[in-house]
Structures are given as C-alpha cells and as structure tokens.
Amino acid sequence: MDCGFSLVETRSRLARLGLIPEDLEAVIVTHEHSDHIGGVSRLATKYELPVWCTHGTYIGWRTQTDMLPWVEVISPAKAFVVGDLEIQPFAVPHDAREPVQFVFSDGSRRLGVLTDTGHITPHIAECLSGVNALVLECNHDAEMLASGPYPPSLKKRVGGQYGHLENRQAAALLQLMDVSGLRHIVAAHLSQKNNKPDLARNALAKALDCEPDWIEVACQEEGFGWRHIE
C-alpha cells in the first residue's frame, strides 16, 4: 500500500521483511501526495505491477509524472480483489483529490489501515468496526504542534479538518468502533517534531482500557515487523 521511496530504499525495506519486489502482486494507493505515491511509478513499471487507485488520485498523479504504469481505477465505495484478498476502500477527509483508506480481508480476518485523515467521520468508524487488526494514524499531539517549529500555515494544515489525526482524535475513533475482535493495533504516521511514542500509546491505551505497552508504534525508519492475525 503506497510507496514514497526510491527503488533502492523500497528493496531495502522489503528485504527487512524477507521479501523481494518480485513477491508483490500489486500496489494500491491512498492518494497522490508525493510521500505516498512518489516511488510507485518506478516500482510498478519495473516489476510490471498493476496500480489500484481512485479516479481523483489518478488525475492528480497524472500531473506529476509522464511515466504512468498499468492503472486500475477503483470506486471509494466498491470492494475489489487482489490475489486472495478482498480490499474495501473508504473515503476519508484529507487535502487530496479523492483520498481513500482500506480494509483488507481474507474472508475471515480483517485488517484496517487509517492514515492521512483530518477528522473522524461516522463512515470511517463504521468501516473499521470489527477489524481484527488496525494501523492507525497518531500524527501529532495538539499541544506539541501548537508550540512546535512549524510555520503557522503548516500548523493550520496539519491540525485542520483535512490534515492529520491528533492522538486524542485517534483514541476517540476507537471509542466509536466495535473493538471486541481487535487483536493488534499499531500507531502510525507519528510526526518526529510534533509527537512522542508514549503520548500516542497512552491515548490509545486509555481508549482501549489496556496497558500502553500493548500498543505498537511504527517508526519512520524501520516501520514494524510482521504481525499474524489469528
């Protein structure tokens, strides 16, 4: 899902998980911002991978590059299939043309991914209810963002209705969801300047009534290791 890295960095990150690019079957894209789509064209073209994205994302992407790979256009409300997985997109509020996030399912287990979202909607909560695993954006702490080094315009964008989720917004989402089947949760997309892992862990742990060390935090350099949903 997404790829903002060079081919060298992408191969390196796959190798940490015991994979090579030839193991991939497709790339699915959430939106056209460069940190999510900047490496997709080279990866998909070199390894002949189909790319799945919304029409709005495709239009935005087309203005950034002349090297477009094989693209499959998806609807934000209609599931599609890649290999053995059914993938359900869902619309999110973010400052892109037609951004989506995804729920992946093999028919019995469900993995939800939510990043790059400015605020929580009932639709998001409904789509993620009942997932067994969740990668959840905890981009910033409101107080750290307000007092941090970003210029006012960037603070307004990040903290706005079409920016990124704050720790307490992420926690509030968990309280709206059915989390009875949740076995894994990973806090992701943490800002290095406007958040701290313990702040994200504590916010989510409070919402889930669990110990903070049960919450894993993905780091920008290493990501996180394999998790098995059983």
Number of C-alpha atoms within 10 A of each C-alpha: 15 20 22 16 19 14 16 9 12 17 15 15 17 14 12 13 11 10 13 14 17 10 10 14 14 17 20 22 22 27 26 26 17 15 12 17 22 19 18 27 21 17 21 22 15 13 15 15 20 18 23 23 26 24 18 18 23 22 13 17 21 13 9 14 10 9 10 16 18 14 17 13 14 19 18 19 11 10 15 14 12 14 8 9 14 16 21 21 25 22 19 24 19 22 20 18 17 22 25 26 24 23 21 21 18 13 9 7 14 22 21 23 20 24 22 26 29 21 20 17 14 10 12 20 17 13 18 25 20 18 23 21 25 21 19 27 24 33 30 28 23 18 11 13 22 16 10 14 12 14 9 12 8 13 18 15 15 24 20 17 16 18 21 26 29 28 25 20 20 25 22 16 21 20 14 17 17 15 17 11 13 17 15 17 20 21 24 24 23 25 16 12 14 20 22 18 19 13 16 27 23 20 22 30 18 15 16 17 10 13 12 17 11 14 21 17 23 19 15 12 7 9 13 15 9 8 11 8 12 8
